Amino acid sequence: MKKLIAIVSVLAAGFIGTAKADITMSAGSSLEMQSIGSSTNLSVGGSLGFAFSQDLGNGITVTMQGLSFGNDIESADNVQSGGSLATSTTRVSASNVDALTLVGFGTDASANSAGFTNVNAITTATLTSGGEVDADAFEQISFATANGTLTYGSDVEIDYADLGVGDVLASALTDTGLGTASSTLSLGNTTGNGIQYATSFGGSSLTIGYLMKNSAGADKFDTSASGNSNTMAIKTAIPVGPLNATVAYTSDNTASATNNTFGISTSMAAGNGTLSVAYVSSDNQTADVTQVSAKYATTVGSASLAVGYSTTDATGSSNTNLTTATISQSVGTGASVFAEFVNKDGVSSGETSAVLLGSSFAF
């Protein structure tokens, strides 16, 4: 048995060495409990991911996104359930009717009916939704050189102008179940099939993105189709004295969508931590929206603490104010316990606050 293991190890090492490829794997798990209103929700989650990279020996390193799996708190067993069948029946022509039998005939209207036997018909059933497993795989590939990194993919995100800093929550469960906000910020369609290029020069950085089709990423699409809508975005980070400023702009040409979004954020050392502020403005077909946010992050002993606040104002709606806080304490290599709090003011109905306690493990 030991010889077999040794042979397999040598073969694996030889294969990897020949390919000159680096394969990385990450995994994690979490246990969380949320208290919201009169409800107590418990969630056990985990994630698993792979990534592949290879140096071509000519100054270019190719990186590919591999399989990634994660728990979805909104799906039972992480499989979309509740699918529905749409059925339709197509009748054939009368020439295919083998027999026609008269049931009755006379002056009585109730007797004037006919019954058909051996009539051929075609019934089809289509699964319209549900029954799907969401596991992203091999959706992006990147080419890195000394001058920058070019990424192409079917699920590229270029939501650069989304620079708000008021939401410091790390768990998706913490604000699940809160009431719908009266004012919300939308950047339009910022994920789809496209390219992204990131580079840096001096102390500044520049990122440019373009989506040839700004809808859900598909592995095959017609770039010349008349129905394609595209989105472009640009972002730059510039040091300004003691500050680090980031400016971004996104433009979505989809009809009846959020067309233009501008964002700016900055951060600086303050006390024993870091203070960040941001401003985001979007031009919407129905209502212009502005959002102002701030965050302060520091350490208390060996624990990490962050507090955030944002106020969002949509034309014709009352403001929505969001307060978030999180504290995390390491309890060993790759393990930590944490607590989070959220309060949302300015909701149409429903709960306005929640508290979460959790633990996470990285393997």
Number of C-alpha atoms within 10 A of each C-alpha: 6 7 8 8 10 11 12 12 12 10 12 12 11 12 12 12 11 9 10 14 16 13 14 11 13 12 15 16 17 18 15 20 18 22 16 19 14 6 10 12 13 15 14 14 15 16 14 15 17 17 17 16 18 16 16 11 8 7 10 15 16 18 20 20 18 18 15 18 17 17 18 17 15 11 12 11 11 17 15 16 14 10 12 13 12 11 10 10 10 10 11 12 10 9 7 12 13 11 11 12 10 12 11 13 12 9 7 8 9 9 12 12 12 11 10 12 10 10 15 13 11 9 9 10 11 10 11 10 13 13 13 11 13 14 10 14 15 17 18 18 18 20 19 18 14 10 10 15 18 19 19 19 22 25 23 23 21 28 23 24 27 22 22 23 21 26 20 22 20 12 17 9 21 26 23 15 15 19 17 16 22 19 24 16 21 18 24 23 25 28 21 23 27 24 23 21 18 18 17 15 9 7 10 14 16 18 20 19 24 25 28 19 24 27 19 13 18 13 10 8 13 10 12 8 9 7 10 16 17 21 26 23 24 21 22 19 19 16 15 10 8 9 14 16 20 22 21 23 23 27 24 22 17 17 9 11 16 24 20 20 27 22 22 21 24 21 19 16 14 12 8 10 14 14 19 22 22 23 21 24 24 25 19 20 11 12 14 17 22 21 24 20 23 22 23 22 20 18 14 12 8 9 14 15 21 22 23 24 23 22 20 23 21 21 13 12 15 16 20 21 22 21 21 23 23 23 21 19 18 15 12 9 9 11 16 17 19 20 22 25 21 23 18 22 18 20 18 14 11 12 19 21 21 23 20 22 19 20 19 19 17 14 11
